[in-house]
Structure formats: C-alpha cells, structure tokens
C-alpha cells in the first residue's frame, strides 16, 4: 500500500484560510494555488543581505549594532531556521524563522520586514504578522524550546535623502509584540477541520472565486 504523504501547513498557507476557505482547500487538497501575479523580489534580496549581516555577529555573542539596545538576549548560536510539528499521520505544520534570540534557555522569534512607509509612525500591527509570530512561538514550544512570550519585528525602511550618491540610509525600527502560541494551535486545528470537510462555497470577497464564478456563468449561458 502506498504511504500517504503528510500535508504540511505553514503560517502563510493557513493565512489563505482567513481570506478564502475555498482557495485554502483547493491549495492543500488539490494543489491548485491562487495565481501569484506580479511580485517584487526585492524583499527577498533584503532578507538575504540582512541574514548574512546578522550571521557575522552570531559567533561573537553580540547583537548587531543596528539593533543594540533595542532587544535583549543573544542571537541563537547555532541558529535553527526550520521547525516542524507533526500532528498526526496526515497533518503537520512547519515554519522558517528569520532569526531568534536566546536568553539562557528562553527563546524569542525574530522576523525581518521591509517597509514602504515609516515604521516609526505608531500604527497597529498587521493581523497576519501577529498570526505569523504566534505560529513561530508555538512551533518553538512544540520543539521543546521555552519562549519568552514576546517576538520582535525588525523593520527596514529607506530614508529620504538628497545625497543618495553617498548611499541610502536605512531606518531600523524594532517592534515588540506579545505572542499567543495557543491561538496558533487553534488556527492550525481549524485549518485541519476545513481540509477534512467538503470543499467550501466560494467566497464573495475573494477576487479569484469571483472571477471564476463570473467566467463559469458566462460560459454556461452560451
């Protein structure tokens, strides 16, 4: 008998459930993903540069100067990027951290964010960011790593300058938020429940479902 593959959910994947249960179901049950569209890869380039920079300070047991005094602890060394939690023979969850602080045997997840608006201006944290950090804290806990109850979002924002020929100055802003691992597990279990049910009805607010329904209606009327 052919062994069934485990369906590995990610924080980003579960986030699709918030926007459209039908698209989420199609993604994981049928491998039909929402069209990606035009996406800038600049953030990925920034992530690679920032991670390499942080790695320079990891073996020194020091925080990089750009975040010194804005966070407590040391960069985890060695750093574990990927975490997995296998719920049962059918489902599991995985996540990839950008970085992690260690204070003794207590851990705090970190995520890098490039921003198009000034992050120093006080505003609410995106709900998706909160869910993401809740998930990272939960995965750490499931892997026997006690968490601090906090997470850090490190924002990188290019500052305006009349002397760009001298280089582009970056604003580095650290936002600290509380994490709720229990909430992340509840979302994961809710996602499994959806996947174990019949395909959900199309979502009126989903542009992909709306497009499909309109096209289907037009073709059926011909």
Helices and strands as residue ranges (DSSP letters): E 7-10, H 11-19, H 21-25, I 26-30, H 42-58, G 65-67, E 74-75, E 82-86, E 91-96, E 99-103, E 106-114, H 127-142, E 146-158, G 164-166, E 170-178, H 181-195, H 207-220
